[in-house]
Amino acid sequence: MKISTKGRYGLTIMMALAKKQGEGPVSLKSIAKDHDLSEHYLEQLIAPLRNALLVKSIRGAYGGYMLAKEADKITAGDIIRVLEGPISPVEVLEDEEPAKRDLWIKIRDAVKNVLDNTTLADLANYEDKGNQEYYMFYI
């Protein structure tokens, strides 16, 4: 499973809103500027997040966007599903060998578990300890 720029930038938007929670609405222009992203692209991503009731918009000169719920009530899985669709790294086929089918299901469940147990608050408050190894897996 590969997360596209939609999922990556969607998490960026949501993390920026979580970091400013309680300070009033945040403009997409400021998020785009702070993260060197296209404001136009962020506008395309905010609509499905708003439709999913994860963010709310405030109109007016000092308007912008705010989280619709507390950051600890929104998971990375909520955001990724809205922007990327169902979480399924491998299509599970019924006529596949049972051992392989079981492996695909375990992989799917592990990915879902990580995404559904990581809250937006966890991401927004993350502190890098500098000892994480980076691996590139292509599934």
Secondary structure, 3 states (H helix, E strand, C coil): CCCCHHHHHHHHHHHHHHHCCCCCCECHHHHHHHHCCCHHHHHHHHHHHHHCCCEEEECCCCCEEEECCCHHHCEHHHHHHHHHCCCCCCCCCCCCCHHHHHHHHHHHHHHHHHHHCCEHHHHHCCCCCCCCCCCCCCC
